[in-house]
Amino acid sequence: MYFVTTNRPGYILFSMTPSERAAVGLTDKQTVHVLVRAAPAGSWAVVAEWSVNEFSHTELMAALHRAQEPAQPLGLLDFVPQRLRPKKAEDGK
């Protein structure tokens, strides 16, 4: 999979998936964000975040290099180490 890098305020790096339904961003505070499209149209919602020192945006993008874009945008989280994935609401945590 490839990423399309674009300029987005608040991010040093902002790269979207080919479908533009998900993105990986790096903030100026060295925080990695995984984002998905949200309502209203054109806005983004952060679905996961962690320090770049724990798992860099480059490591995530490299892990996705030979993968197909996931059918669902949240599928990007399958390539993030388990310890950094957000807890699911149904887990009650």
N, C-alpha and C positions, 0 to 999 in steps of 0.2 A: 504494500500500500504506500502511496505517496501522500504528502501533505502540501497544502497550498498556504504559504506564509503571507500574511497580510499585516497591515498596521492597525492596531486597536488601542485606543487610549487605556492607560493603566498597565500595559504589558510591554515588556522588553521584546518578547517573542510571542506571536499568536499564529498558530498553524491549524488550519481546518482540514478535515477529511475531504476526499474528493466530492462527496455528496453535500458537503457543507452542513451536515446535521450534527457534527461533533467537532470539538477542537481541543488542542493542548496549548496552554498558555503559561508563560513564565512572568511573574510580577517583578517589579523592581526591588521587592523585599525577599527575593529568592524563594518564592513559593510557587510550586507547580499546581496548576489548575487543570482539571478535566471538565469541559463544559459541553452542554447540549443546548440545542435550540429550544427556546421557550416562547410563550405568548407574552406580550404581543410580538407579532412577526418581526424578525430581525434581532430580537434580544437573545441573550445567552444566560443560562443558569449554571452555576458551579455545582457539580455533583460530587467532586472529590478534590481534596487539596492536601499537600504535604510539603515539607521542606525539600528543596532541591538536593540537600545533603543526604537525605534518606533514599531517594531514587530520582535521578535527574530526568528532565524532559527529554534529553538526548537518549537516555537508556530506554525510556518508554517508546519513543519514535523508532529506535533501532529494533526493538522487540517486534514492532508492527511491520517492519520493512518487507518481509516475505509473506505477510498475512494478507488475506482479503479483507476489505473493509467490513466490519461486522454489520449484519442486517439491522440490528438495533443499536442506536448510538451508545447506550450504556455498555455494550459489548467491549468497548475500549478498556473498561475496568478489568476485564479478564486478563489483561496483560500487565496489570499492576500487582505488585506483591500483596499477598493476602493481608498482611498486617497494616497496609495503608488503605485498603478498601473501606468505604464507609459501611457502618453497620446498617443492616436492613431494618426498616421500621417494624416489620413483623417479628423481628427478634426480641422486641420489647426492651431494647437497650438504648 
